[in-house]
Amino acid sequence: MMVQQAMEKADILVEALNWIRQNRGKITVIKLGGSLMEEELSIMHLLLDSVFMESVGMYPVIVHGGGNAISQAMTDAGIQPQFVQGRRYTDPASLEIVKKVLGHDICVDLVRRIEILGGQAKPLSVCIGTPVLTGKKLSLPDAMGNPIDLGFVGEVTQVDTQTIIETCCAGFIPVIPSVALTPGGQALNVNADTAATAVAQHLKAAKLVFVSEVNGVRTDPQDPNSMIESITAEKARELLTSGAIVGGMIPKIQACLETLENGVQKIHIINGRLRHSLLLEIFTSQGVGTEIVE
């Protein structure tokens, strides 16, 4: 029985070998965020997977958000969180909280956890380390086409790819919070999904992985069994047009399509609550989430 179990483990390693060879020396951008950031066990498994990826010659790059932690810190400070078209309105007081929570506290904690797991990581943040995201204030139109005031909310316009690549080549996992700086040095709060998308596009990453609370793209949001394992960009556009994809998955899929058009080879959406979901998605033939390809 023990020999049989050992042989099964060897088979798993052999299956992974092909995928390790294919991805060795290539960049994978991993977006962490949502309620998963408060789930210690899930985050530890995801970070351990990232350490494994780096150990076998891949270049994982972590981009993170932390909306729940920001909302809690704002509430503690007596500031009522406000959202406009899905974006957090960010006044000067809120911006200071965003910088502290995202740019320092969460970023430092992720680096610390990676080091506990035996890996090496570096913060690439506006508050510590070297900032790598340049941005501008985001302007969104209201129903009449007039610009909406979002405060210090931004979008990424430039990524310091050289610093990120040098960090990877030195054996460190870059950890990047979704806070950008304008050329004049003003910090801006950036949506983590769009920040990860920008990083993947500028790096021409082989993969972009959205770690979510759902198992992938579903034709029925309430039915986990309706997940689509693999989908082309053309088919994804059809599902968007038909209304089969709804809710918060719509902007995520739209971002995925834009990312594919800008040089990223594959995009994955996986359930971060599944233990070792990163490894299962990348190093097995079947995977555990949705793979979107051009």
Backbone as CSV, one residue per row, in Angstrom:
resi,resn,N_x,N_y,N_z,CA_x,CA_y,CA_z,C_x,C_y,C_z
1,MET,0.839,-1.208,0.000,0.000,0.000,0.000,0.870,1.252,0.000
2,MET,1.924,1.252,0.826,2.806,2.406,0.888,3.543,2.607,-0.421
3,VAL,3.928,1.493,-1.057,4.612,1.580,-2.355,3.668,2.149,-3.402
4,GLN,2.412,1.716,-3.378,1.425,2.214,-4.331,1.218,3.714,-4.170
5,GLN,1.129,4.193,-2.925,0.972,5.624,-2.668,2.183,6.405,-3.145
6,ALA,3.371,5.824,-2.941,4.598,6.480,-3.399,4.625,6.578,-4.916
7,MET,4.177,5.528,-5.603,4.134,5.535,-7.071,3.146,6.581,-7.577
8,GLU,2.015,6.723,-6.885,1.030,7.731,-7.280,1.595,9.138,-7.129
9,LYS,2.367,9.349,-6.053,3.017,10.647,-5.864,4.029,10.909,-6.974
10,ALA,4.759,9.856,-7.366,5.734,9.996,-8.451,5.034,10.345,-9.760
11,ASP,3.866,9.746,-9.997,3.102,10.060,-11.214,2.700,11.534,-11.249
12,ILE,2.330,12.065,-10.081,1.949,13.477,-9.990,3.142,14.369,-10.330
13,LEU,4.309,13.993,-9.814,5.516,14.779,-10.099,5.861,14.741,-11.580
14,VAL,5.704,13.584,-12.195,5.996,13.462,-13.630,5.031,14.315,-14.447
15,GLU,3.747,14.306,-14.049,2.771,15.152,-14.738,3.149,16.620,-14.607
16,ALA,3.582,17.020,-13.412,3.954,18.416,-13.185,5.203,18.812,-13.954
17,LEU,6.091,17.842,-14.212,7.371,18.151,-14.848,7.192,18.858,-16.185
18,ASN,6.261,18.382,-16.991,6.029,19.003,-18.298,5.616,20.459,-18.163
19,TRP,4.724,20.735,-17.202,4.251,22.107,-17.007,5.337,22.987,-16.394
20,ILE,6.177,22.405,-15.543,7.303,23.158,-14.981,8.243,23.592,-16.094
21,ARG,8.548,22.667,-17.000,9.435,22.996,-18.121,8.848,24.103,-18.989
22,GLN,7.531,24.021,-19.245,6.887,25.014,-20.106,6.888,26.411,-19.487
23,ASN,6.800,26.474,-18.156,6.655,27.766,-17.487,7.938,28.287,-16.850
24,ARG,8.993,27.504,-16.895,10.254,27.920,-16.280,10.783,29.171,-16.966
25,GLY,11.173,30.170,-16.165,11.705,31.411,-16.714,10.647,32.374,-17.222
26,LYS,9.373,32.069,-16.973,8.276,32.920,-17.445,7.568,33.566,-16.254
27,ILE,6.964,34.710,-16.511,6.311,35.485,-15.456,4.841,35.103,-15.338
28,THR,4.403,34.879,-14.106,2.990,34.691,-13.797,2.580,35.756,-12.793
29,VAL,1.622,36.587,-13.167,1.106,37.609,-12.258,-0.069,37.015,-11.498
30,ILE,-0.033,37.116,-10.176,-1.059,36.544,-9.301,-1.749,37.679,-8.562
31,LYS,-3.039,37.834,-8.784,-3.786,38.885,-8.098,-4.480,38.298,-6.875
32,LEU,-4.143,38.844,-5.703,-4.774,38.443,-4.448,-5.650,39.585,-3.948
33,GLY,-6.819,39.237,-3.429,-7.687,40.279,-2.899,-8.978,39.692,-2.398
34,GLY,-9.952,40.561,-2.185,-11.260,40.120,-1.728,-11.222,39.611,-0.307
35,SER,-12.245,38.836,0.042,-12.358,38.329,1.408,-11.279,37.310,1.731
36,LEU,-10.595,36.782,0.702,-9.528,35.818,0.941,-8.405,36.411,1.778
37,MET,-8.235,37.735,1.702,-7.156,38.374,2.441,-7.338,38.227,3.949
38,GLU,-8.576,37.927,4.387,-8.825,37.740,5.812,-8.796,36.265,6.218
39,GLU,-8.578,35.369,5.249,-8.587,33.939,5.537,-7.143,33.444,5.603
40,GLU,-6.630,33.343,6.812,-5.199,33.083,7.011,-4.748,31.789,6.344
41,LEU,-5.518,30.717,6.484,-5.112,29.431,5.935,-5.061,29.481,4.412
42,SER,-6.062,30.115,3.788,-6.083,30.215,2.321,-4.894,31.012,1.817
43,ILE,-4.605,32.138,2.457,-3.484,32.969,2.033,-2.163,32.219,2.190
44,MET,-2.000,31.495,3.292,-0.754,30.754,3.505,-0.546,29.701,2.421
45,HIS,-1.609,29.016,2.028,-1.477,28.014,0.967,-1.144,28.672,-0.372
46,LEU,-1.772,29.802,-0.660,-1.496,30.508,-1.916,-0.056,31.015,-1.951
47,LEU,0.416,31.533,-0.830,1.801,32.013,-0.778,2.784,30.850,-0.851
48,LEU,2.450,29.725,-0.219,3.306,28.546,-0.318,3.388,28.070,-1.764
49,ASP,2.263,28.101,-2.467,2.272,27.757,-3.895,3.185,28.698,-4.674
50,SER,3.147,29.982,-4.322,3.995,30.966,-4.999,5.471,30.687,-4.747
51,VAL,5.800,30.306,-3.510,7.182,29.948,-3.176,7.614,28.727,-3.981
52,PHE,6.730,27.751,-4.115,7.032,26.563,-4.922,7.314,26.973,-6.369
53,MET,6.466,27.829,-6.920,6.650,28.275,-8.307,8.016,28.912,-8.503
54,GLU,8.406,29.779,-7.572,9.710,30.431,-7.684,10.839,29.410,-7.553
55,SER,10.640,28.410,-6.716,11.675,27.410,-6.460,11.953,26.531,-7.674
56,VAL,10.960,26.367,-8.566,11.159,25.536,-9.758,11.440,26.381,-11.000
57,GLY,11.801,27.651,-10.779,12.271,28.464,-11.901,11.259,29.376,-12.539
58,MET,10.048,29.460,-11.982,9.056,30.406,-12.487,9.253,31.758,-11.800
59,TYR,8.639,32.786,-12.352,8.728,34.127,-11.792,7.336,34.609,-11.376
60,PRO,6.881,34.254,-10.168,5.589,34.770,-9.702,5.698,36.229,-9.271
61,VAL,4.695,37.022,-9.630,4.607,38.425,-9.230,3.245,38.615,-8.584
62,ILE,3.220,39.033,-7.330,1.968,39.178,-6.588,1.509,40.634,-6.600
63,VAL,0.267,40.855,-7.031,-0.384,42.161,-6.939,-1.574,41.986,-6.000
64,HIS,-1.685,42.836,-4.992,-2.739,42.609,-4.003,-3.575,43.856,-3.741
65,GLY,-4.811,43.579,-3.324,-5.702,44.610,-2.819,-5.891,44.404,-1.334
66,GLY,-7.074,44.756,-0.848,-7.380,44.616,0.576,-8.546,45.486,0.963
67,GLY,-9.599,45.440,0.148,-10.733,46.333,0.340,-11.413,46.214,1.682
68,ASN,-11.587,44.980,2.182,-12.266,44.799,3.466,-11.467,45.426,4.606
69,ALA,-10.153,45.252,4.564,-9.306,45.820,5.611,-9.338,47.345,5.566
70,ILE,-9.398,47.902,4.361,-9.487,49.358,4.227,-10.810,49.858,4.797
71,SER,-11.898,49.187,4.452,-13.212,49.591,4.956,-13.253,49.549,6.475
72,GLN,-12.662,48.504,7.059,-12.658,48.390,8.513,-11.842,49.510,9.141
73,ALA,-10.684,49.821,8.544,-9.835,50.895,9.079,-10.531,52.245,8.954
74,MET,-11.274,52.454,7.871,-12.017,53.700,7.709,-13.113,53.807,8.761
75,THR,-13.820,52.706,8.990,-14.876,52.702,9.999,-14.302,52.996,11.377
76,ASP,-13.156,52.382,11.675,-12.495,52.621,12.965,-12.100,54.087,13.133
77,ALA,-11.814,54.740,11.992,-11.413,56.156,12.034,-12.607,57.099,11.945
78,GLY,-13.819,56.534,11.914,-15.020,57.353,11.841,-15.334,57.866,10.450
79,ILE,-14.813,57.194,9.424,-15.061,57.587,8.038,-15.983,56.557,7.395
80,GLN,-17.078,57.006,6.835,-18.035,56.109,6.187,-17.563,55.791,4.770
81,PRO,-17.250,54.520,4.460,-16.836,54.180,3.091,-17.938,54.501,2.086
82,GLN,-17.538,55.092,0.953,-18.473,55.421,-0.116,-17.951,54.826,-1.424
83,PHE,-18.881,54.307,-2.223,-18.488,53.712,-3.504,-19.284,54.370,-4.626
84,VAL,-18.570,54.694,-5.704,-19.184,55.304,-6.879,-18.823,54.447,-8.082
85,GLN,-19.840,53.868,-8.726,-19.628,52.971,-9.865,-18.596,51.894,-9.527
86,GLY,-18.706,51.349,-8.320,-17.829,50.268,-7.906,-16.453,50.703,-7.444
87,ARG,-16.176,52.010,-7.466,-14.871,52.524,-7.032,-15.025,53.198,-5.673
88,ARG,-14.026,52.989,-4.815,-14.060,53.587,-3.497,-13.724,55.075,-3.597
89,TYR,-14.679,55.950,-3.194,-14.375,57.385,-3.170,-13.251,57.601,-2.153
90,THR,-12.202,58.285,-2.589,-10.992,58.406,-1.777,-10.630,59.866,-1.573
91,ASP,-11.051,60.417,-0.411,-10.664,61.780,-0.051,-9.283,61.731,0.616
92,PRO,-8.682,62.864,0.981,-7.338,62.844,1.572,-7.216,61.954,2.797
93,ALA,-8.216,61.971,3.696,-8.148,61.136,4.893,-8.218,59.651,4.532
94,SER,-9.095,59.327,3.584,-9.215,57.934,3.144,-7.935,57.467,2.457
95,LEU,-7.307,58.367,1.703,-6.077,58.019,1.000,-4.973,57.635,1.977
96,GLU,-4.875,58.354,3.082,-3.855,58.013,4.076,-4.089,56.614,4.633
97,ILE,-5.350,56.236,4.797,-5.671,54.890,5.278,-5.318,53.856,4.214
98,VAL,-5.643,54.150,2.958,-5.304,53.243,1.865,-3.799,53.014,1.805
99,LYS,-3.034,54.093,1.911,-1.578,53.980,1.855,-1.046,53.124,2.994
100,LYS,-1.588,53.327,4.202,-1.103,52.574,5.352,-1.506,51.104,5.271
101,VAL,-2.791,50.850,4.958,-3.292,49.478,4.962,-2.730,48.675,3.790
102,LEU,-2.836,49.249,2.577,-2.363,48.535,1.388,-0.859,48.656,1.214
103,GLY,-0.410,49.921,1.189,0.981,50.194,0.845,1.979,49.764,1.885
104,HIS,1.508,49.556,3.129,2.432,49.146,4.184,1.991,47.855,4.866
105,ASP,0.888,47.895,5.600,0.544,46.796,6.501,0.385,45.456,5.782
106,ILE,-0.506,45.403,4.764,-0.753,44.142,4.069,0.477,43.713,3.283
107,CYS,1.115,44.662,2.618,2.306,44.359,1.817,3.405,43.747,2.690
108,VAL,3.684,44.381,3.821,4.708,43.879,4.745,4.325,42.501,5.278
109,ASP,3.045,42.305,5.590,2.596,41.023,6.127,2.771,39.907,5.108
110,LEU,2.463,40.169,3.828,2.631,39.143,2.797,4.105,38.774,2.625
111,VAL,4.976,39.793,2.641,6.413,39.531,2.543,6.874,38.686,3.718
112,ARG,6.413,39.028,4.924,6.791,38.281,6.130,6.335,36.830,6.037
113,ARG,5.120,36.619,5.573,4.591,35.257,5.469,5.390,34.429,4.465
114,ILE,5.748,35.043,3.334,6.546,34.332,2.331,7.886,33.905,2.918
115,GLU,8.490,34.784,3.693,9.781,34.467,4.317,9.637,33.356,5.356
116,ILE,8.539,33.339,6.092,8.286,32.260,7.055,8.192,30.923,6.329
117,LEU,7.645,30.936,5.115,7.464,29.716,4.333,8.732,29.294,3.593
118,GLY,9.815,30.022,3.809,11.087,29.633,3.206,11.433,30.335,1.913
119,GLY,10.587,31.269,1.479,10.876,32.005,0.256,11.489,33.362,0.554
120,GLN,11.733,34.111,-0.512,12.214,35.476,-0.393,11.263,36.394,-1.156
121,ALA,10.987,37.548,-0.582,10.069,38.486,-1.229,10.531,39.906,-0.974
122,LYS,10.110,40.806,-1.864,10.416,42.224,-1.698,9.159,43.056,-1.932
123,PRO,8.913,44.037,-1.059,7.787,44.950,-1.287,8.161,45.984,-2.335
124,LEU,7.301,46.156,-3.325,7.488,47.202,-4.339,6.308,48.145,-4.205
125,SER,6.419,49.054,-3.234,5.286,49.853,-2.781,5.640,51.332,-2.730
126,VAL,4.609,52.171,-2.751,4.815,53.613,-2.610,5.275,53.976,-1.208
127,CYS,5.051,53.078,-0.243,5.386,53.374,1.153,6.699,52.740,1.595
128,ILE,7.043,51.591,1.024,8.271,50.891,1.370,8.850,50.279,0.108
129,GLY,10.146,50.038,0.104,10.746,49.454,-1.080,10.772,50.450,-2.220
130,THR,10.529,49.953,-3.422,10.578,50.772,-4.636,9.212,50.782,-5.310
131,PRO,8.557,51.928,-5.455,7.263,51.958,-6.155,7.438,51.666,-7.640
132,VAL,6.539,50.872,-8.195,6.672,50.477,-9.610,5.451,50.836,-10.441
133,LEU,4.402,51.391,-9.826,3.188,51.739,-10.564,3.064,53.252,-10.686
134,THR,3.003,53.731,-11.922,2.745,55.145,-12.198,1.313,55.266,-12.708
135,GLY,0.621,56.314,-12.278,-0.773,56.427,-12.690,-1.235,57.850,-12.879
136,LYS,-2.504,57.956,-13.208,-3.163,59.255,-13.321,-4.544,59.124,-12.709
137,LYS,-5.154,60.258,-12.367,-6.489,60.222,-11.771,-7.477,59.638,-12.770
138,LEU,-8.361,58.785,-12.245,-9.362,58.132,-13.068,-10.574,59.035,-13.230
139,SER,-11.037,59.149,-14.451,-12.227,59.952,-14.733,-13.301,59.054,-15.318
140,LEU,-14.450,58.991,-14.637,-15.579,58.210,-15.128,-16.762,59.134,-15.385
141,PRO,-17.553,58.878,-16.443,-18.709,59.730,-16.731,-19.950,59.274,-15.973
142,ASP,-20.817,60.251,-15.622,-22.103,59.886,-15.046,-23.098,59.628,-16.169
143,ALA,-24.361,59.473,-15.836,-25.380,59.149,-16.839,-25.509,60.234,-17.900
144,MET,-25.136,61.471,-17.556,-25.223,62.591,-18.500,-23.904,62.826,-19.242
145,GLY,-22.908,61.986,-18.936,-21.620,62.142,-19.600,-20.679,63.105,-18.907
146,ASN,-21.092,63.627,-17.758,-20.235,64.552,-17.019,-19.255,63.768,-16.134
147,PRO,-18.038,64.293,-15.928,-17.053,63.577,-15.119,-17.481,63.481,-13.654
148,ILE,-17.213,62.327,-13.047,-17.547,62.076,-11.644,-16.294,62.291,-10.795
149,ASP,-16.469,62.967,-9.690,-15.359,63.172,-8.776,-15.187,61.938,-7.893
150,LEU,-14.066,61.228,-8.068,-13.772,60.035,-7.284,-12.701,60.294,-6.233
151,GLY,-12.253,61.535,-6.145,-11.159,61.828,-5.236,-9.844,61.317,-5.792
152,PHE,-9.035,60.744,-4.910,-7.716,60.260,-5.322,-7.790,58.790,-5.762
153,VAL,-8.582,58.549,-6.777,-8.693,57.232,-7.395,-7.999,57.289,-8.743
154,GLY,-7.209,56.282,-9.049,-6.426,56.357,-10.270,-6.464,55.100,-11.107
155,GLU,-5.758,55.173,-12.219,-5.529,54.030,-13.095,-4.046,53.994,-13.449
156,VAL,-3.531,52.819,-13.710,-2.105,52.648,-13.988,-1.821,53.017,-15.441
157,THR,-0.819,53.856,-15.636,-0.421,54.258,-16.976,0.953,53.720,-17.366
158,GLN,1.751,53.374,-16.362,3.108,52.894,-16.633,3.533,51.953,-15.508
159,VAL,4.321,50.938,-15.871,4.832,49.965,-14.895,6.343,49.881,-15.043
160,ASP,7.045,49.955,-13.932,8.508,49.837,-13.949,8.862,48.359,-14.085
161,THR,8.819,47.873,-15.315,9.051,46.450,-15.565,10.487,46.039,-15.248
162,GLN,11.435,46.939,-15.445,12.830,46.597,-15.194,13.051,46.217,-13.733
163,THR,12.504,47.019,-12.826,12.657,46.719,-11.393,11.987,45.399,-11.032
164,ILE,10.811,45.149,-11.579,10.107,43.898,-11.284,10.906,42.703,-11.786
165,ILE,11.394,42.776,-13.010,12.152,41.663,-13.590,13.459,41.445,-12.833
166,GLU,14.136,42.521,-12.480,15.376,42.386,-11.707,15.114,41.740,-10.349
167,THR,13.992,42.081,-9.734,13.620,41.475,-8.456,13.393,39.981,-8.612
168,CYS,12.691,39.592,-9.674,12.449,38.169,-9.943,13.759,37.427,-10.190
169,CYS,14.615,38.005,-11.012,15.874,37.339,-11.375,16.809,37.191,-10.178
170,ALA,16.638,38.043,-9.171,17.455,37.957,-7.961,16.920,36.913,-6.982
171,GLY,15.836,36.229,-7.345,15.293,35.177,-6.499,14.240,35.633,-5.517
172,PHE,13.717,36.853,-5.703,12.690,37.389,-4.813,11.329,37.400,-5.516
173,ILE,10.273,37.241,-4.742,8.912,37.390,-5.254,8.486,38.840,-5.040
174,PRO,8.215,39.596,-6.106,7.738,40.972,-5.926,6.323,40.982,-5.346
175,VAL,6.096,41.850,-4.369,4.761,42.026,-3.785,4.360,43.480,-4.008
176,ILE,3.307,43.691,-4.806,2.946,45.027,-5.276,1.538,45.386,-4.823
177,PRO,1.369,46.374,-3.953,0.024,46.836,-3.581,-0.560,47.705,-4.699
178,SER,-1.882,47.756,-4.750,-2.554,48.489,-5.832,-2.678,49.973,-5.496
179,VAL,-1.523,50.608,-5.317,-1.430,52.054,-5.107,-0.402,52.589,-6.092
180,ALA,-0.771,53.612,-6.860,0.124,54.173,-7.866,0.533,55.593,-7.474
181,LEU,1.578,56.077,-8.114,2.027,57.455,-7.950,1.920,58.189,-9.273
182,THR,1.463,59.432,-9.237,1.511,60.266,-10.435,2.961,60.687,-10.664
183,PRO,3.302,61.185,-11.853,4.663,61.683,-12.074,5.059,62.770,-11.077
184,GLY,4.076,63.465,-10.527,4.360,64.508,-9.542,4.443,64.003,-8.111
185,GLY,4.246,62.693,-7.910,4.402,62.108,-6.590,3.134,61.963,-5.776
186,GLN,1.955,62.197,-6.384,0.686,62.056,-5.674,0.249,60.586,-5.682
187,ALA,-0.042,60.036,-4.509,-0.511,58.659,-4.420,-1.960,58.556,-4.888
188,LEU,-2.298,57.419,-5.510,-3.647,57.183,-6.008,-4.088,55.767,-5.656
189,ASN,-5.335,55.637,-5.254,-5.934,54.347,-4.952,-6.397,53.699,-6.259
190,VAL,-5.896,52.492,-6.554,-6.196,51.817,-7.821,-6.908,50.502,-7.543
191,ASN,-7.928,50.193,-8.322,-8.604,48.898,-8.230,-7.584,47.783,-8.464
192,ALA,-7.587,46.775,-7.580,-6.553,45.733,-7.630,-6.632,44.893,-8.898
193,ASP,-7.841,44.617,-9.393,-7.968,43.848,-10.635,-7.319,44.589,-11.802
194,THR,-7.607,45.887,-11.905,-7.050,46.649,-13.025,-5.545,46.862,-12.852
195,ALA,-5.080,46.953,-11.601,-3.636,47.067,-11.362,-2.930,45.796,-11.809
196,ALA,-3.479,44.633,-11.450,-2.881,43.359,-11.858,-2.901,43.213,-13.375
197,THR,-3.989,43.655,-13.986,-4.089,43.607,-15.443,-2.994,44.447,-16.094
198,ALA,-2.792,45.654,-15.570,-1.764,46.543,-16.123,-0.370,45.943,-15.959
199,VAL,-0.096,45.373,-14.777,1.214,44.759,-14.540,1.445,43.608,-15.513
200,ALA,0.441,42.751,-15.688,0.577,41.610,-16.603,0.792,42.065,-18.037
201,GLN,0.066,43.102,-18.449,0.201,43.598,-19.819,1.594,44.181,-20.061
202,HIS,2.076,45.009,-19.160,3.377,45.644,-19.350,4.515,44.630,-19.291
203,LEU,4.355,43.594,-18.472,5.389,42.567,-18.376,5.294,41.535,-19.492
204,LYS,4.216,41.587,-20.269,3.951,40.545,-21.272,4.006,39.170,-20.600
205,ALA,3.321,39.053,-19.481,3.367,37.839,-18.672,2.808,36.638,-19.430
206,ALA,3.334,35.467,-19.111,2.802,34.244,-19.705,1.411,33.947,-19.167
207,LYS,1.186,34.285,-17.884,-0.099,34.003,-17.256,-0.491,35.141,-16.317
208,LEU,-1.785,35.345,-16.197,-2.370,36.210,-15.177,-3.404,35.369,-14.443
209,VAL,-3.244,35.246,-13.132,-4.153,34.421,-12.337,-4.945,35.316,-11.391
210,PHE,-6.266,35.332,-11.558,-7.151,36.017,-10.620,-7.580,35.008,-9.560
211,VAL,-7.136,35.207,-8.329,-7.542,34.334,-7.240,-8.839,34.893,-6.668
212,SER,-9.912,34.134,-6.793,-11.249,34.620,-6.480,-11.871,33.791,-5.371
213,GLU,-13.120,34.133,-5.021,-13.868,33.338,-4.050,-14.770,32.321,-4.743
214,VAL,-14.749,32.305,-6.081,-15.526,31.323,-6.839,-14.566,30.469,-7.644
215,ASN,-15.055,29.341,-8.143,-14.164,28.374,-8.772,-13.827,28.698,-10.223
216,GLY,-14.432,29.733,-10.795,-14.130,30.101,-12.175,-15.311,30.803,-12.813
217,VAL,-15.306,30.855,-14.139,-16.408,31.470,-14.883,-17.571,30.482,-14.919
218,ARG,-18.736,30.938,-14.461,-19.921,30.084,-14.430,-20.992,30.639,-15.363
219,THR,-21.681,29.757,-16.042,-22.842,30.189,-16.825,-24.028,30.470,-15.908
220,ASP,-24.037,29.818,-14.739,-25.026,30.089,-13.696,-24.254,30.471,-12.437
221,PRO,-24.296,31.749,-12.035,-23.489,32.195,-10.891,-23.735,31.401,-9.615
222,GLN,-24.937,30.823,-9.453,-25.281,30.103,-8.233,-24.916,28.625,-8.281
223,ASP,-24.461,28.141,-9.417,-24.198,26.707,-9.589,-22.714,26.470,-9.867
224,PRO,-21.964,25.974,-8.870,-20.539,25.712,-9.080,-20.270,24.706,-10.205
225,ASN,-21.241,23.825,-10.455,-21.063,22.813,-11.499,-21.175,23.382,-12.905
226,SER,-21.579,24.657,-13.013,-21.694,25.271,-14.347,-20.398,25.947,-14.780
227,MET,-19.317,25.723,-14.021,-18.030,26.339,-14.356,-17.517,25.838,-15.704
228,ILE,-16.960,26.765,-16.469,-16.358,26.447,-17.758,-14.854,26.259,-17.549
229,GLU,-14.322,25.086,-17.904,-12.914,24.788,-17.638,-11.989,25.579,-18.553
230,SER,-12.342,25.688,-19.822,-11.493,26.411,-20.770,-12.388,27.136,-21.767
231,ILE,-12.001,28.363,-22.074,-12.838,29.170,-22.955,-11.953,30.084,-23.797
232,THR,-12.332,30.266,-25.040,-11.597,31.191,-25.905,-12.129,32.601,-25.713
233,ALA,-11.337,33.580,-26.128,-11.763,34.974,-26.028,-13.047,35.194,-26.830
234,GLU,-13.136,34.558,-27.999,-14.330,34.718,-28.842,-15.579,34.209,-28.136
235,LYS,-15.456,33.038,-27.496,-16.598,32.468,-26.788,-16.964,33.318,-25.579
236,ALA,-15.951,33.871,-24.906,-16.220,34.738,-23.752,-17.007,35.971,-24.181
237,ARG,-16.656,36.530,-25.328,-17.395,37.702,-25.847,-18.844,37.328,-26.140
238,GLU,-19.053,36.136,-26.661,-20.417,35.675,-26.951,-21.233,35.556,-25.663
239,LEU,-20.603,35.020,-24.610,-21.306,34.865,-23.336,-21.636,36.211,-22.714
240,LEU,-20.729,37.181,-22.879,-21.014,38.527,-22.381,-22.201,39.134,-23.118
241,THR,-22.199,38.995,-24.440,-23.259,39.571,-25.265,-24.612,38.933,-24.963
242,SER,-24.610,37.611,-24.729,-25.866,36.890,-24.497,-26.412,37.099,-23.094
243,GLY,-25.588,37.634,-22.198,-26.033,37.827,-20.824,-25.807,36.626,-19.938
244,ALA,-25.072,35.615,-20.430,-24.819,34.414,-19.631,-23.866,34.700,-18.479
245,ILE,-23.000,35.697,-18.664,-22.091,36.114,-17.595,-22.661,37.375,-16.968
246,VAL,-22.812,37.351,-15.641,-23.497,38.462,-14.974,-22.701,38.932,-13.761
247,GLY,-23.172,40.025,-13.163,-22.632,40.517,-11.897,-21.175,40.933,-11.975
248,GLY,-20.470,40.662,-10.870,-19.085,41.087,-10.763,-18.137,40.384,-11.698
249,MET,-18.602,39.279,-12.319,-17.749,38.570,-13.263,-17.632,39.327,-14.588
250,ILE,-18.586,40.225,-14.873,-18.562,40.959,-16.144,-17.303,41.814,-16.285
251,PRO,-17.010,42.732,-15.325,-15.795,43.538,-15.492,-14.518,42.708,-15.455
252,LYS,-14.543,41.591,-14.711,-13.358,40.733,-14.650,-13.088,40.112,-16.029
253,ILE,-14.157,39.621,-16.679,-13.988,39.026,-18.004,-13.587,40.093,-19.026
254,GLN,-14.172,41.277,-18.922,-13.779,42.362,-19.828,-12.299,42.693,-19.680
255,ALA,-11.815,42.712,-18.431,-10.396,42.967,-18.186,-9.538,41.841,-18.748
256,CYS,-10.022,40.610,-18.631,-9.301,39.464,-19.174,-9.144,39.576,-20.690
257,LEU,-10.216,39.951,-21.361,-10.177,40.068,-22.820,-9.195,41.154,-23.255
258,GLU,-9.220,42.287,-22.560,-8.281,43.363,-22.873,-6.843,42.910,-22.651
259,THR,-6.638,42.125,-21.603,-5.294,41.652,-21.277,-4.773,40.700,-22.349
260,LEU,-5.628,39.800,-22.833,-5.225,38.893,-23.902,-4.839,39.665,-25.158
261,GLU,-5.572,40.742,-25.424,-5.288,41.551,-26.611,-3.949,42.286,-26.495
262,ASN,-3.436,42.393,-25.260,-2.200,43.148,-25.036,-1.015,42.246,-24.696
263,GLY,-1.037,40.997,-25.165,0.166,40.184,-25.130,0.257,39.112,-24.070
264,VAL,-0.677,39.083,-23.080,-0.644,38.013,-22.081,-1.214,36.748,-22.719
265,GLN,-0.537,35.614,-22.501,-0.889,34.396,-23.228,-2.110,33.684,-22.669
266,LYS,-2.193,33.575,-21.337,-3.307,32.854,-20.719,-3.741,33.559,-19.448
267,ILE,-5.032,33.452,-19.144,-5.580,34.008,-17.908,-6.353,32.906,-17.197
268,HIS,-6.174,32.842,-15.890,-6.845,31.835,-15.087,-7.664,32.520,-13.995
269,ILE,-8.847,31.985,-13.730,-9.667,32.417,-12.602,-9.890,31.193,-11.734
270,ILE,-9.416,31.254,-10.471,-9.459,30.077,-9.604,-10.032,30.435,-8.239
271,ASN,-10.457,29.411,-7.529,-10.984,29.566,-6.178,-9.833,29.463,-5.181
272,GLY,-9.493,30.565,-4.532,-8.386,30.581,-3.602,-8.649,29.819,-2.319
273,ARG,-9.901,29.433,-2.080,-10.209,28.663,-0.870,-9.867,27.184,-1.044
274,LEU,-9.659,26.762,-2.270,-9.261,25.381,-2.537,-7.769,25.245,-2.254
275,ARG,-7.405,24.325,-1.387,-6.008,24.181,-0.971,-5.100,23.894,-2.167
276,HIS,-4.035,24.676,-2.291,-3.050,24.557,-3.374,-3.685,24.729,-4.760
277,SER,-4.673,25.628,-4.839,-5.350,25.836,-6.126,-4.410,26.357,-7.202
278,LEU,-3.418,27.173,-6.821,-2.458,27.659,-7.808,-1.687,26.514,-8.451
279,LEU,-1.157,25.615,-7.616,-0.390,24.488,-8.145,-1.266,23.569,-8.988
280,LEU,-2.485,23.321,-8.520,-3.388,22.433,-9.254,-3.769,23.020,-10.604
281,GLU,-3.909,24.338,-10.678,-4.291,24.980,-11.938,-3.128,25.012,-12.928
282,ILE,-1.924,25.265,-12.437,-0.788,25.483,-13.319,-0.036,24.202,-13.652
283,PHE,0.021,23.261,-12.701,0.890,22.099,-12.873,0.145,20.790,-13.111
284,THR,-1.162,20.839,-13.356,-1.895,19.631,-13.724,-2.601,19.856,-15.056
285,SER,-2.866,18.757,-15.749,-3.452,18.861,-17.091,-4.891,19.350,-17.058
286,GLN,-5.657,18.954,-16.039,-7.072,19.319,-15.978,-7.293,20.691,-15.362
287,GLY,-6.515,21.052,-14.346,-6.716,22.327,-13.674,-7.933,22.298,-12.773
288,VAL,-8.175,23.423,-12.091,-9.300,23.483,-11.160,-10.151,24.729,-11.366
289,GLY,-9.798,25.574,-12.294,-10.543,26.803,-12.528,-10.858,26.981,-14.000
290,THR,-11.050,28.226,-14.391,-11.313,28.561,-15.791,-10.066,29.134,-16.434
291,GLU,-9.701,28.594,-17.576,-8.580,29.094,-18.361,-9.143,29.838,-19.567
292,ILE,-8.690,31.077,-19.750,-9.152,31.877,-20.880,-7.968,32.124,-21.811
293,VAL,-8.134,31.767,-23.073,-7.059,31.892,-24.060,-7.569,32.655,-25.280
294,GLU,-6.654,33.224,-26.053,-7.020,33.985,-27.246,-7.601,33.076,-28.312
